[in-house]
Amino acid sequence: MRFYVNKDAQTNGDHEVHRPTCSWLPDTENRLYLGDFATSQEAVKEARKYYVQVNGCYYCCPETHTS
């Protein structure tokens, strides 16, 4: 599945990773395509190449979302 990371950090500094079907997927200009991965864990690892503080989306990547 394809994954994207939000270029804009949340108020806590997190850049969230999203699946393309997510209702919270950022607009095209505010997201970075990470690639196709089997799991969101792999996508988060890839996103950390671009941003230090990364988190999975609560809604579409709950398995990598941390509070």
PDBQT receptor file of N, H, CA, C and O in Angstrom, charges set to zero:
ATOM      1  N   MET A   1       0.836  -1.180   0.000  1.00  0.00    +0.000 N 
ATOM      2  CA  MET A   1       0.000   0.000   0.000  1.00  0.00    +0.000 C 
ATOM      3  C   MET A   1       0.887   1.252   0.000  1.00  0.00    +0.000 C 
ATOM      4  O   MET A   1       1.992   1.253   0.543  1.00  0.00    +0.000 OA
ATOM      5  N   ARG A   2       0.383   2.285  -0.608  1.00  0.00    +0.000 N 
ATOM      6  H   ARG A   2      -0.514   2.285  -1.049  1.00  0.00    +0.000 HD
ATOM      7  CA  ARG A   2       1.095   3.560  -0.651  1.00  0.00    +0.000 C 
ATOM      8  C   ARG A   2       0.954   4.290   0.681  1.00  0.00    +0.000 C 
ATOM      9  O   ARG A   2      -0.053   4.163   1.378  1.00  0.00    +0.000 OA
ATOM     10  N   PHE A   3       1.987   5.054   1.012  1.00  0.00    +0.000 N 
ATOM     11  H   PHE A   3       2.804   5.157   0.446  1.00  0.00    +0.000 HD
ATOM     12  CA  PHE A   3       1.969   5.858   2.232  1.00  0.00    +0.000 C 
ATOM     13  C   PHE A   3       2.508   7.246   1.943  1.00  0.00    +0.000 C 
ATOM     14  O   PHE A   3       3.337   7.448   1.056  1.00  0.00    +0.000 OA
ATOM     15  N   TYR A   4       2.011   8.194   2.722  1.00  0.00    +0.000 N 
ATOM     16  H   TYR A   4       1.337   8.029   3.443  1.00  0.00    +0.000 HD
ATOM     17  CA  TYR A   4       2.410   9.591   2.617  1.00  0.00    +0.000 C 
ATOM     18  C   TYR A   4       2.717  10.120   4.015  1.00  0.00    +0.000 C 
ATOM     19  O   TYR A   4       2.207   9.605   5.010  1.00  0.00    +0.000 OA
ATOM     20  N   VAL A   5       3.553  11.150   4.078  1.00  0.00    +0.000 N 
ATOM     21  H   VAL A   5       3.968  11.567   3.269  1.00  0.00    +0.000 HD
ATOM     22  CA  VAL A   5       3.790  11.836   5.339  1.00  0.00    +0.000 C 
ATOM     23  C   VAL A   5       3.403  13.299   5.164  1.00  0.00    +0.000 C 
ATOM     24  O   VAL A   5       3.655  13.910   4.125  1.00  0.00    +0.000 OA
ATOM     25  N   ASN A   6       2.797  13.833   6.189  1.00  0.00    +0.000 N 
ATOM     26  H   ASN A   6       2.593  13.337   7.033  1.00  0.00    +0.000 HD
ATOM     27  CA  ASN A   6       2.393  15.234   6.185  1.00  0.00    +0.000 C 
ATOM     28  C   ASN A   6       3.633  16.110   6.310  1.00  0.00    +0.000 C 
ATOM     29  O   ASN A   6       4.411  15.946   7.250  1.00  0.00    +0.000 OA
ATOM     30  N   LYS A   7       3.826  17.029   5.386  1.00  0.00    +0.000 N 
ATOM     31  H   LYS A   7       3.194  17.162   4.623  1.00  0.00    +0.000 HD
ATOM     32  CA  LYS A   7       4.963  17.956   5.435  1.00  0.00    +0.000 C 
ATOM     33  C   LYS A   7       4.825  18.940   6.592  1.00  0.00    +0.000 C 
ATOM     34  O   LYS A   7       5.823  19.424   7.127  1.00  0.00    +0.000 OA
ATOM     35  N   ASP A   8       3.588  19.232   6.974  1.00  0.00    +0.000 N 
ATOM     36  H   ASP A   8       2.778  18.839   6.539  1.00  0.00    +0.000 HD
ATOM     37  CA  ASP A   8       3.320  20.166   8.069  1.00  0.00    +0.000 C 
ATOM     38  C   ASP A   8       3.206  19.383   9.371  1.00  0.00    +0.000 C 
ATOM     39  O   ASP A   8       2.429  18.433   9.466  1.00  0.00    +0.000 OA
ATOM     40  N   ALA A   9       3.972  19.778  10.357  1.00  0.00    +0.000 N 
ATOM     41  H   ALA A   9       4.603  20.550  10.280  1.00  0.00    +0.000 HD
ATOM     42  CA  ALA A   9       3.929  19.112  11.653  1.00  0.00    +0.000 C 
ATOM     43  C   ALA A   9       2.642  19.461  12.402  1.00  0.00    +0.000 C 
ATOM     44  O   ALA A   9       2.073  20.539  12.229  1.00  0.00    +0.000 OA
ATOM     45  N   GLN A  10       2.206  18.526  13.230  1.00  0.00    +0.000 N 
ATOM     46  H   GLN A  10       2.669  17.651  13.370  1.00  0.00    +0.000 HD
ATOM     47  CA  GLN A  10       1.088  18.771  14.131  1.00  0.00    +0.000 C 
ATOM     48  C   GLN A  10       1.563  19.747  15.214  1.00  0.00    +0.000 C 
ATOM     49  O   GLN A  10       2.747  20.078  15.264  1.00  0.00    +0.000 OA
ATOM     50  N   THR A  11       0.671  20.204  16.065  1.00  0.00    +0.000 N 
ATOM     51  H   THR A  11      -0.291  19.936  16.025  1.00  0.00    +0.000 HD
ATOM     52  CA  THR A  11       1.047  21.153  17.112  1.00  0.00    +0.000 C 
ATOM     53  C   THR A  11       2.085  20.575  18.071  1.00  0.00    +0.000 C 
ATOM     54  O   THR A  11       2.837  21.325  18.693  1.00  0.00    +0.000 OA
ATOM     55  N   ASN A  12       2.134  19.239  18.197  1.00  0.00    +0.000 N 
ATOM     56  H   ASN A  12       1.523  18.629  17.692  1.00  0.00    +0.000 HD
ATOM     57  CA  ASN A  12       3.120  18.605  19.078  1.00  0.00    +0.000 C 
ATOM     58  C   ASN A  12       4.443  18.310  18.361  1.00  0.00    +0.000 C 
ATOM     59  O   ASN A  12       5.366  17.764  18.965  1.00  0.00    +0.000 OA
ATOM     60  N   GLY A  13       4.535  18.669  17.083  1.00  0.00    +0.000 N 
ATOM     61  H   GLY A  13       3.785  19.112  16.592  1.00  0.00    +0.000 HD
ATOM     62  CA  GLY A  13       5.770  18.463  16.323  1.00  0.00    +0.000 C 
ATOM     63  C   GLY A  13       5.797  17.213  15.467  1.00  0.00    +0.000 C 
ATOM     64  O   GLY A  13       6.739  17.020  14.698  1.00  0.00    +0.000 OA
ATOM     65  N   ASP A  14       4.785  16.352  15.579  1.00  0.00    +0.000 N 
ATOM     66  H   ASP A  14       4.020  16.508  16.204  1.00  0.00    +0.000 HD
ATOM     67  CA  ASP A  14       4.737  15.113  14.798  1.00  0.00    +0.000 C 
ATOM     68  C   ASP A  14       4.405  15.371  13.333  1.00  0.00    +0.000 C 
ATOM     69  O   ASP A  14       3.557  16.205  13.016  1.00  0.00    +0.000 OA
ATOM     70  N   HIS A  15       5.074  14.656  12.453  1.00  0.00    +0.000 N 
ATOM     71  H   HIS A  15       5.763  13.978  12.710  1.00  0.00    +0.000 HD
ATOM     72  CA  HIS A  15       4.711  14.568  11.040  1.00  0.00    +0.000 C 
ATOM     73  C   HIS A  15       4.013  13.224  10.898  1.00  0.00    +0.000 C 
ATOM     74  O   HIS A  15       4.631  12.178  11.097  1.00  0.00    +0.000 OA
ATOM     75  N   GLU A  16       2.733  13.245  10.557  1.00  0.00    +0.000 N 
ATOM     76  H   GLU A  16       2.231  14.094  10.395  1.00  0.00    +0.000 HD
ATOM     77  CA  GLU A  16       1.938  12.015  10.544  1.00  0.00    +0.000 C 
ATOM     78  C   GLU A  16       2.007  11.283   9.213  1.00  0.00    +0.000 C 
ATOM     79  O   GLU A  16       1.991  11.888   8.141  1.00  0.00    +0.000 OA
ATOM     80  N   VAL A  17       2.087   9.960   9.316  1.00  0.00    +0.000 N 
ATOM     81  H   VAL A  17       2.100   9.468  10.187  1.00  0.00    +0.000 HD
ATOM     82  CA  VAL A  17       2.071   9.072   8.159  1.00  0.00    +0.000 C 
ATOM     83  C   VAL A  17       0.626   8.645   7.909  1.00  0.00    +0.000 C 
ATOM     84  O   VAL A  17      -0.103   8.301   8.840  1.00  0.00    +0.000 OA
ATOM     85  N   HIS A  18       0.223   8.672   6.625  1.00  0.00    +0.000 N 
ATOM     86  H   HIS A  18       0.815   8.951   5.869  1.00  0.00    +0.000 HD
ATOM     87  CA  HIS A  18      -1.156   8.350   6.240  1.00  0.00    +0.000 C 
ATOM     88  C   HIS A  18      -1.200   7.356   5.085  1.00  0.00    +0.000 C 
ATOM     89  O   HIS A  18      -0.287   7.275   4.263  1.00  0.00    +0.000 OA
ATOM     90  N   ARG A  19      -2.296   6.605   5.057  1.00  0.00    +0.000 N 
ATOM     91  H   ARG A  19      -3.037   6.671   5.725  1.00  0.00    +0.000 HD
ATOM     92  CA  ARG A  19      -2.633   5.784   3.889  1.00  0.00    +0.000 C 
ATOM     93  C   ARG A  19      -3.446   6.665   2.932  1.00  0.00    +0.000 C 
ATOM     94  O   ARG A  19      -4.047   7.646   3.369  1.00  0.00    +0.000 OA
ATOM     95  N   PRO A  20      -3.473   6.334   1.641  1.00  0.00    +0.000 N 
ATOM     96  CA  PRO A  20      -4.186   7.195   0.678  1.00  0.00    +0.000 C 
ATOM     97  C   PRO A  20      -5.696   7.245   0.878  1.00  0.00    +0.000 C 
ATOM     98  O   PRO A  20      -6.349   8.159   0.374  1.00  0.00    +0.000 OA
ATOM     99  N   THR A  21      -6.259   6.295   1.592  1.00  0.00    +0.000 N 
ATOM    100  H   THR A  21      -5.729   5.552   2.002  1.00  0.00    +0.000 HD
ATOM    101  CA  THR A  21      -7.705   6.261   1.811  1.00  0.00    +0.000 C 
ATOM    102  C   THR A  21      -8.137   7.027   3.057  1.00  0.00    +0.000 C 
ATOM    103  O   THR A  21      -9.325   7.071   3.375  1.00  0.00    +0.000 OA
ATOM    104  N   CYS A  22      -7.183   7.632   3.765  1.00  0.00    +0.000 N 
ATOM    105  H   CYS A  22      -6.217   7.597   3.507  1.00  0.00    +0.000 HD
ATOM    106  CA  CYS A  22      -7.477   8.305   5.031  1.00  0.00    +0.000 C 
ATOM    107  C   CYS A  22      -8.249   9.608   4.811  1.00  0.00    +0.000 C 
ATOM    108  O   CYS A  22      -7.937  10.377   3.902  1.00  0.00    +0.000 OA
ATOM    109  N   SER A  23      -9.244   9.843   5.640  1.00  0.00    +0.000 N 
ATOM    110  H   SER A  23      -9.497   9.218   6.378  1.00  0.00    +0.000 HD
ATOM    111  CA  SER A  23     -10.004  11.093   5.595  1.00  0.00    +0.000 C 
ATOM    112  C   SER A  23      -9.148  12.285   5.999  1.00  0.00    +0.000 C 
ATOM    113  O   SER A  23      -9.477  13.421   5.658  1.00  0.00    +0.000 OA
ATOM    114  N   TRP A  24      -8.054  12.045   6.722  1.00  0.00    +0.000 N 
ATOM    115  H   TRP A  24      -7.787  11.122   6.999  1.00  0.00    +0.000 HD
ATOM    116  CA  TRP A  24      -7.175  13.099   7.209  1.00  0.00    +0.000 C 
ATOM    117  C   TRP A  24      -5.931  13.255   6.343  1.00  0.00    +0.000 C 
ATOM    118  O   TRP A  24      -5.003  13.965   6.730  1.00  0.00    +0.000 OA
ATOM    119  N   LEU A  25      -5.890  12.607   5.181  1.00  0.00    +0.000 N 
ATOM    120  H   LEU A  25      -6.644  12.030   4.867  1.00  0.00    +0.000 HD
ATOM    121  CA  LEU A  25      -4.763  12.740   4.259  1.00  0.00    +0.000 C 
ATOM    122  C   LEU A  25      -4.617  14.208   3.859  1.00  0.00    +0.000 C 
ATOM    123  O   LEU A  25      -5.584  14.821   3.407  1.00  0.00    +0.000 OA
ATOM    124  N   PRO A  26      -3.415  14.779   4.021  1.00  0.00    +0.000 N 
ATOM    125  CA  PRO A  26      -3.223  16.193   3.665  1.00  0.00    +0.000 C 
ATOM    126  C   PRO A  26      -3.396  16.433   2.167  1.00  0.00    +0.000 C 
ATOM    127  O   PRO A  26      -3.318  15.506   1.362  1.00  0.00    +0.000 OA
ATOM    128  N   ASP A  27      -3.629  17.686   1.814  1.00  0.00    +0.000 N 
ATOM    129  H   ASP A  27      -3.692  18.439   2.469  1.00  0.00    +0.000 HD
ATOM    130  CA  ASP A  27      -3.706  18.066   0.409  1.00  0.00    +0.000 C 
ATOM    131  C   ASP A  27      -2.390  17.728  -0.285  1.00  0.00    +0.000 C 
ATOM    132  O   ASP A  27      -1.354  17.611   0.371  1.00  0.00    +0.000 OA
ATOM    133  N   THR A  28      -2.425  17.573  -1.587  1.00  0.00    +0.000 N 
ATOM    134  H   THR A  28      -3.266  17.668  -2.120  1.00  0.00    +0.000 HD
ATOM    135  CA  THR A  28      -1.263  17.167  -2.380  1.00  0.00    +0.000 C 
ATOM    136  C   THR A  28      -0.026  18.001  -2.083  1.00  0.00    +0.000 C 
ATOM    137  O   THR A  28       1.072  17.455  -1.970  1.00  0.00    +0.000 OA
ATOM    138  N   GLU A  29      -0.184  19.303  -1.956  1.00  0.00    +0.000 N 
ATOM    139  H   GLU A  29      -1.076  19.746  -2.048  1.00  0.00    +0.000 HD
ATOM    140  CA  GLU A  29       0.980  20.165  -1.748  1.00  0.00    +0.000 C 
ATOM    141  C   GLU A  29       1.556  20.048  -0.330  1.00  0.00    +0.000 C 
ATOM    142  O   GLU A  29       2.670  20.504  -0.074  1.00  0.00    +0.000 OA
ATOM    143  N   ASN A  30       0.807  19.443   0.580  1.00  0.00    +0.000 N 
ATOM    144  H   ASN A  30      -0.098  19.071   0.372  1.00  0.00    +0.000 HD
ATOM    145  CA  ASN A  30       1.255  19.312   1.975  1.00  0.00    +0.000 C 
ATOM    146  C   ASN A  30       1.669  17.899   2.355  1.00  0.00    +0.000 C 
ATOM    147  O   ASN A  30       1.818  17.594   3.538  1.00  0.00    +0.000 OA
ATOM    148  N   ARG A  31       1.855  17.033   1.361  1.00  0.00    +0.000 N 
ATOM    149  H   ARG A  31       1.734  17.281   0.400  1.00  0.00    +0.000 HD
ATOM    150  CA  ARG A  31       2.252  15.664   1.683  1.00  0.00    +0.000 C 
ATOM    151  C   ARG A  31       3.408  15.213   0.806  1.00  0.00    +0.000 C 
ATOM    152  O   ARG A  31       3.599  15.695  -0.310  1.00  0.00    +0.000 OA
ATOM    153  N   LEU A  32       4.165  14.278   1.345  1.00  0.00    +0.000 N 
ATOM    154  H   LEU A  32       4.010  13.887   2.252  1.00  0.00    +0.000 HD
ATOM    155  CA  LEU A  32       5.307  13.699   0.657  1.00  0.00    +0.000 C 
ATOM    156  C   LEU A  32       5.045  12.211   0.479  1.00  0.00    +0.000 C 
ATOM    157  O   LEU A  32       4.763  11.501   1.445  1.00  0.00    +0.000 OA
ATOM    158  N   TYR A  33       5.140  11.744  -0.768  1.00  0.00    +0.000 N 
ATOM    159  H   TYR A  33       5.369  12.321  -1.552  1.00  0.00    +0.000 HD
ATOM    160  CA  TYR A  33       4.944  10.323  -1.049  1.00  0.00    +0.000 C 
ATOM    161  C   TYR A  33       6.148   9.550  -0.532  1.00  0.00    +0.000 C 
ATOM    162  O   TYR A  33       7.288   9.855  -0.882  1.00  0.00    +0.000 OA
ATOM    163  N   LEU A  34       5.891   8.548   0.303  1.00  0.00    +0.000 N 
ATOM    164  H   LEU A  34       4.964   8.301   0.588  1.00  0.00    +0.000 HD
ATOM    165  CA  LEU A  34       6.966   7.752   0.886  1.00  0.00    +0.000 C 
ATOM    166  C   LEU A  34       7.280   6.501   0.079  1.00  0.00    +0.000 C 
ATOM    167  O   LEU A  34       8.426   6.051   0.054  1.00  0.00    +0.000 OA
ATOM    168  N   GLY A  35       6.277   5.937  -0.579  1.00  0.00    +0.000 N 
ATOM    169  H   GLY A  35       5.347   6.302  -0.559  1.00  0.00    +0.000 HD
ATOM    170  CA  GLY A  35       6.473   4.722  -1.357  1.00  0.00    +0.000 C 
ATOM    171  C   GLY A  35       5.431   3.682  -0.996  1.00  0.00    +0.000 C 
ATOM    172  O   GLY A  35       4.503   3.942  -0.231  1.00  0.00    +0.000 OA
ATOM    173  N   ASP A  36       5.608   2.492  -1.568  1.00  0.00    +0.000 N 
ATOM    174  H   ASP A  36       6.362   2.281  -2.190  1.00  0.00    +0.000 HD
ATOM    175  CA  ASP A  36       4.729   1.350  -1.293  1.00  0.00    +0.000 C 
ATOM    176  C   ASP A  36       5.392   0.463  -0.249  1.00  0.00    +0.000 C 
ATOM    177  O   ASP A  36       6.542   0.051  -0.402  1.00  0.00    +0.000 OA
ATOM    178  N   PHE A  37       4.650   0.177   0.812  1.00  0.00    +0.000 N 
ATOM    179  H   PHE A  37       3.716   0.511   0.936  1.00  0.00    +0.000 HD
ATOM    180  CA  PHE A  37       5.163  -0.651   1.901  1.00  0.00    +0.000 C 
ATOM    181  C   PHE A  37       4.106  -1.652   2.340  1.00  0.00    +0.000 C 
ATOM    182  O   PHE A  37       2.909  -1.415   2.181  1.00  0.00    +0.000 OA
ATOM    183  N   ALA A  38       4.554  -2.764   2.890  1.00  0.00    +0.000 N 
ATOM    184  H   ALA A  38       5.526  -2.956   3.019  1.00  0.00    +0.000 HD
ATOM    185  CA  ALA A  38       3.634  -3.793   3.384  1.00  0.00    +0.000 C 
ATOM    186  C   ALA A  38       2.987  -3.375   4.699  1.00  0.00    +0.000 C 
ATOM    187  O   ALA A  38       1.864  -3.781   4.996  1.00  0.00    +0.000 OA
ATOM    188  N   THR A  39       3.696  -2.563   5.489  1.00  0.00    +0.000 N 
ATOM    189  H   THR A  39       4.608  -2.234   5.247  1.00  0.00    +0.000 HD
ATOM    190  CA  THR A  39       3.182  -2.148   6.795  1.00  0.00    +0.000 C 
ATOM    191  C   THR A  39       3.425  -0.662   7.030  1.00  0.00    +0.000 C 
ATOM    192  O   THR A  39       4.275  -0.044   6.390  1.00  0.00    +0.000 OA
ATOM    193  N   SER A  40       2.665  -0.113   7.955  1.00  0.00    +0.000 N 
ATOM    194  H   SER A  40       1.975  -0.615   8.475  1.00  0.00    +0.000 HD
ATOM    195  CA  SER A  40       2.879   1.292   8.303  1.00  0.00    +0.000 C 
ATOM    196  C   SER A  40       4.178   1.460   9.095  1.00  0.00    +0.000 C 
ATOM    197  O   SER A  40       4.748   2.551   9.108  1.00  0.00    +0.000 OA
ATOM    198  N   GLN A  41       4.651   0.411   9.749  1.00  0.00    +0.000 N 
ATOM    199  H   GLN A  41       4.188  -0.475   9.739  1.00  0.00    +0.000 HD
ATOM    200  CA  GLN A  41       5.925   0.478  10.454  1.00  0.00    +0.000 C 
ATOM    201  C   GLN A  41       7.055   0.790   9.475  1.00  0.00    +0.000 C 
ATOM    202  O   GLN A  41       7.940   1.590   9.778  1.00  0.00    +0.000 OA
ATOM    203  N   GLU A  42       7.023   0.159   8.301  1.00  0.00    +0.000 N 
ATOM    204  H   GLU A  42       6.304  -0.491   8.055  1.00  0.00    +0.000 HD
ATOM    205  CA  GLU A  42       8.038   0.421   7.277  1.00  0.00    +0.000 C 
ATOM    206  C   GLU A  42       7.925   1.857   6.771  1.00  0.00    +0.000 C 
ATOM    207  O   GLU A  42       8.935   2.517   6.526  1.00  0.00    +0.000 OA
ATOM    208  N   ALA A  43       6.696   2.334   6.617  1.00  0.00    +0.000 N 
ATOM    209  H   ALA A  43       5.876   1.798   6.816  1.00  0.00    +0.000 HD
ATOM    210  CA  ALA A  43       6.474   3.701   6.138  1.00  0.00    +0.000 C 
ATOM    211  C   ALA A  43       6.969   4.727   7.156  1.00  0.00    +0.000 C 
ATOM    212  O   ALA A  43       7.555   5.740   6.774  1.00  0.00    +0.000 OA
ATOM    213  N   VAL A  44       6.743   4.479   8.434  1.00  0.00    +0.000 N 
ATOM    214  H   VAL A  44       6.266   3.656   8.744  1.00  0.00    +0.000 HD
ATOM    215  CA  VAL A  44       7.226   5.384   9.485  1.00  0.00    +0.000 C 
ATOM    216  C   VAL A  44       8.751   5.420   9.467  1.00  0.00    +0.000 C 
ATOM    217  O   VAL A  44       9.354   6.484   9.611  1.00  0.00    +0.000 OA
ATOM    218  N   LYS A  45       9.362   4.273   9.293  1.00  0.00    +0.000 N 
ATOM    219  H   LYS A  45       8.872   3.409   9.177  1.00  0.00    +0.000 HD
ATOM    220  CA  LYS A  45      10.824   4.207   9.220  1.00  0.00    +0.000 C 
ATOM    221  C   LYS A  45      11.343   5.046   8.051  1.00  0.00    +0.000 C 
ATOM    222  O   LYS A  45      12.341   5.753   8.187  1.00  0.00    +0.000 OA
ATOM    223  N   GLU A  46      10.675   4.969   6.919  1.00  0.00    +0.000 N 
ATOM    224  H   GLU A  46       9.864   4.395   6.808  1.00  0.00    +0.000 HD
ATOM    225  CA  GLU A  46      11.052   5.767   5.746  1.00  0.00    +0.000 C 
ATOM    226  C   GLU A  46      10.844   7.259   6.021  1.00  0.00    +0.000 C 
ATOM    227  O   GLU A  46      11.681   8.079   5.644  1.00  0.00    +0.000 OA
ATOM    228  N   ALA A  47       9.751   7.609   6.665  1.00  0.00    +0.000 N 
ATOM    229  H   ALA A  47       9.071   6.943   6.971  1.00  0.00    +0.000 HD
ATOM    230  CA  ALA A  47       9.456   9.013   6.969  1.00  0.00    +0.000 C 
ATOM    231  C   ALA A  47      10.511   9.616   7.889  1.00  0.00    +0.000 C 
ATOM    232  O   ALA A  47      10.770  10.818   7.833  1.00  0.00    +0.000 OA
ATOM    233  N   ARG A  48      11.114   8.797   8.728  1.00  0.00    +0.000 N 
ATOM    234  H   ARG A  48      10.904   7.820   8.774  1.00  0.00    +0.000 HD
ATOM    235  CA  ARG A  48      12.158   9.291   9.642  1.00  0.00    +0.000 C 
ATOM    236  C   ARG A  48      13.437   9.674   8.907  1.00  0.00    +0.000 C 
ATOM    237  O   ARG A  48      14.333  10.277   9.499  1.00  0.00    +0.000 OA
ATOM    238  N   LYS A  49      13.531   9.336   7.643  1.00  0.00    +0.000 N 
ATOM    239  H   LYS A  49      12.803   8.846   7.162  1.00  0.00    +0.000 HD
ATOM    240  CA  LYS A  49      14.649   9.799   6.821  1.00  0.00    +0.000 C 
ATOM    241  C   LYS A  49      14.489  11.281   6.483  1.00  0.00    +0.000 C 
ATOM    242  O   LYS A  49      15.459  11.958   6.141  1.00  0.00    +0.000 OA
ATOM    243  N   TYR A  50      13.247  11.779   6.584  1.00  0.00    +0.000 N 
ATOM    244  H   TYR A  50      12.459  11.230   6.862  1.00  0.00    +0.000 HD
ATOM    245  CA  TYR A  50      12.933  13.169   6.251  1.00  0.00    +0.000 C 
ATOM    246  C   TYR A  50      12.662  14.029   7.482  1.00  0.00    +0.000 C 
ATOM    247  O   TYR A  50      12.989  15.216   7.509  1.00  0.00    +0.000 OA
ATOM    248  N   TYR A  51      12.061  13.414   8.498  1.00  0.00    +0.000 N 
ATOM    249  H   TYR A  51      11.796  12.451   8.476  1.00  0.00    +0.000 HD
ATOM    250  CA  TYR A  51      11.668  14.146   9.702  1.00  0.00    +0.000 C 
ATOM    251  C   TYR A  51      12.069  13.356  10.944  1.00  0.00    +0.000 C 
ATOM    252  O   TYR A  51      11.985  12.128  10.963  1.00  0.00    +0.000 OA
ATOM    253  N   VAL A  52      12.496  14.058  11.960  1.00  0.00    +0.000 N 
ATOM    254  H   VAL A  52      12.564  15.056  11.945  1.00  0.00    +0.000 HD
ATOM    255  CA  VAL A  52      12.918  13.409  13.210  1.00  0.00    +0.000 C 
ATOM    256  C   VAL A  52      11.715  12.887  13.992  1.00  0.00    +0.000 C 
ATOM    257  O   VAL A  52      11.735  11.770  14.509  1.00  0.00    +0.000 OA
ATOM    258  N   GLN A  53      10.686  13.695  14.072  1.00  0.00    +0.000 N 
ATOM    259  H   GLN A  53      10.670  14.602  13.653  1.00  0.00    +0.000 HD
ATOM    260  CA  GLN A  53       9.506  13.349  14.876  1.00  0.00    +0.000 C 
ATOM    261  C   GLN A  53       8.383  12.897  13.958  1.00  0.00    +0.000 C 
ATOM    262  O   GLN A  53       7.760  13.713  13.278  1.00  0.00    +0.000 OA
ATOM    263  N   VAL A  54       8.124  11.586  13.941  1.00  0.00    +0.000 N 
ATOM    264  H   VAL A  54       8.630  10.924  14.494  1.00  0.00    +0.000 HD
ATOM    265  CA  VAL A  54       7.132  10.982  13.045  1.00  0.00    +0.000 C 
ATOM    266  C   VAL A  54       6.190  10.109  13.865  1.00  0.00    +0.000 C 
ATOM    267  O   VAL A  54       6.595   9.486  14.846  1.00  0.00    +0.000 OA
ATOM    268  N   ASN A  55       4.937  10.075  13.450  1.00  0.00    +0.000 N 
ATOM    269  H   ASN A  55       4.608  10.582  12.653  1.00  0.00    +0.000 HD
ATOM    270  CA  ASN A  55       3.929   9.270  14.129  1.00  0.00    +0.000 C 
ATOM    271  C   ASN A  55       2.945   8.757  13.080  1.00  0.00    +0.000 C 
ATOM    272  O   ASN A  55       2.707   9.423  12.072  1.00  0.00    +0.000 OA
ATOM    273  N   GLY A  56       2.382   7.592  13.313  1.00  0.00    +0.000 N 
ATOM    274  H   GLY A  56       2.576   7.052  14.132  1.00  0.00    +0.000 HD
ATOM    275  CA  GLY A  56       1.322   7.083  12.451  1.00  0.00    +0.000 C 
ATOM    276  C   GLY A  56       0.017   7.782  12.767  1.00  0.00    +0.000 C 
ATOM    277  O   GLY A  56      -0.241   8.141  13.916  1.00  0.00    +0.000 OA
ATOM    278  N   CYS A  57      -0.795   7.974  11.765  1.00  0.00    +0.000 N 
ATOM    279  H   CYS A  57      -0.585   7.683  10.832  1.00  0.00    +0.000 HD
ATOM    280  CA  CYS A  57      -2.109   8.593  11.952  1.00  0.00    +0.000 C 
ATOM    281  C   CYS A  57      -2.977   7.731  12.874  1.00  0.00    +0.000 C 
ATOM    282  O   CYS A  57      -3.029   6.510  12.729  1.00  0.00    +0.000 OA
ATOM    283  N   TYR A  58      -3.638   8.366  13.800  1.00  0.00    +0.000 N 
ATOM    284  H   TYR A  58      -3.596   9.358  13.918  1.00  0.00    +0.000 HD
ATOM    285  CA  TYR A  58      -4.522   7.687  14.746  1.00  0.00    +0.000 C 
ATOM    286  C   TYR A  58      -5.611   6.901  14.011  1.00  0.00    +0.000 C 
ATOM    287  O   TYR A  58      -6.010   5.827  14.461  1.00  0.00    +0.000 OA
ATOM    288  N   TYR A  59      -6.090   7.431  12.888  1.00  0.00    +0.000 N 
ATOM    289  H   TYR A  59      -5.766   8.303  12.523  1.00  0.00    +0.000 HD
ATOM    290  CA  TYR A  59      -7.230   6.846  12.188  1.00  0.00    +0.000 C 
ATOM    291  C   TYR A  59      -6.846   5.776  11.168  1.00  0.00    +0.000 C 
ATOM    292  O   TYR A  59      -7.509   4.741  11.091  1.00  0.00    +0.000 OA
ATOM    293  N   CYS A  60      -5.793   6.002  10.387  1.00  0.00    +0.000 N 
ATOM    294  H   CYS A  60      -5.255   6.843  10.450  1.00  0.00    +0.000 HD
ATOM    295  CA  CYS A  60      -5.480   5.039   9.318  1.00  0.00    +0.000 C 
ATOM    296  C   CYS A  60      -4.258   4.187   9.598  1.00  0.00    +0.000 C 
ATOM    297  O   CYS A  60      -4.040   3.184   8.919  1.00  0.00    +0.000 OA
ATOM    298  N   CYS A  61      -3.452   4.566  10.589  1.00  0.00    +0.000 N 
ATOM    299  H   CYS A  61      -3.629   5.381  11.140  1.00  0.00    +0.000 HD
ATOM    300  CA  CYS A  61      -2.246   3.795  10.951  1.00  0.00    +0.000 C 
ATOM    301  C   CYS A  61      -2.178   3.622  12.469  1.00  0.00    +0.000 C 
ATOM    302  O   CYS A  61      -1.161   3.949  13.080  1.00  0.00    +0.000 OA
ATOM    303  N   PRO A  62      -3.243   3.116  13.082  1.00  0.00    +0.000 N 
ATOM    304  CA  PRO A  62      -3.273   3.036  14.556  1.00  0.00    +0.000 C 
ATOM    305  C   PRO A  62      -2.169   2.156  15.127  1.00  0.00    +0.000 C 
ATOM    306  O   PRO A  62      -1.773   2.326  16.280  1.00  0.00    +0.000 OA
ATOM    307  N   GLU A  63      -1.671   1.218  14.326  1.00  0.00    +0.000 N 
ATOM    308  H   GLU A  63      -1.993   1.080  13.390  1.00  0.00    +0.000 HD
ATOM    309  CA  GLU A  63      -0.629   0.310  14.809  1.00  0.00    +0.000 C 
ATOM    310  C   GLU A  63       0.714   1.023  15.018  1.00  0.00    +0.000 C 
ATOM    311  O   GLU A  63       1.597   0.495  15.694  1.00  0.00    +0.000 OA
ATOM    312  N   THR A  64       0.869   2.216  14.440  1.00  0.00    +0.000 N 
ATOM    313  H   THR A  64       0.153   2.645  13.890  1.00  0.00    +0.000 HD
ATOM    314  CA  THR A  64       2.095   2.985  14.636  1.00  0.00    +0.000 C 
ATOM    315  C   THR A  64       1.830   4.328  15.318  1.00  0.00    +0.000 C 
ATOM    316  O   THR A  64       2.735   5.152  15.451  1.00  0.00    +0.000 OA
ATOM    317  N   HIS A  65       0.603   4.538  15.742  1.00  0.00    +0.000 N 
ATOM    318  H   HIS A  65      -0.132   3.869  15.634  1.00  0.00    +0.000 HD
ATOM    319  CA  HIS A  65       0.280   5.789  16.441  1.00  0.00    +0.000 C 
ATOM    320  C   HIS A  65       0.665   5.662  17.912  1.00  0.00    +0.000 C 
ATOM    321  O   HIS A  65       0.324   4.685  18.579  1.00  0.00    +0.000 OA
ATOM    322  N   THR A  66       1.382   6.669  18.399  1.00  0.00    +0.000 N 
ATOM    323  H   THR A  66       1.659   7.462  17.857  1.00  0.00    +0.000 HD
ATOM    324  CA  THR A  66       1.717   6.714  19.815  1.00  0.00    +0.000 C 
ATOM    325  C   THR A  66       1.122   7.979  20.402  1.00  0.00    +0.000 C 
ATOM    326  O   THR A  66       1.017   9.002  19.726  1.00  0.00    +0.000 OA
ATOM    327  N   SER A  67       0.741   7.902  21.637  1.00  0.00    +0.000 N 
ATOM    328  H   SER A  67       0.826   7.071  22.186  1.00  0.00    +0.000 HD
ATOM    329  CA  SER A  67       0.104   9.060  22.294  1.00  0.00    +0.000 C 
ATOM    330  C   SER A  67       1.071  10.167  22.572  1.00  0.00    +0.000 C 
ATOM    331  O   SER A  67       0.686  11.201  23.117  1.00  0.00    +0.000 OA
TER     332      SER A  67
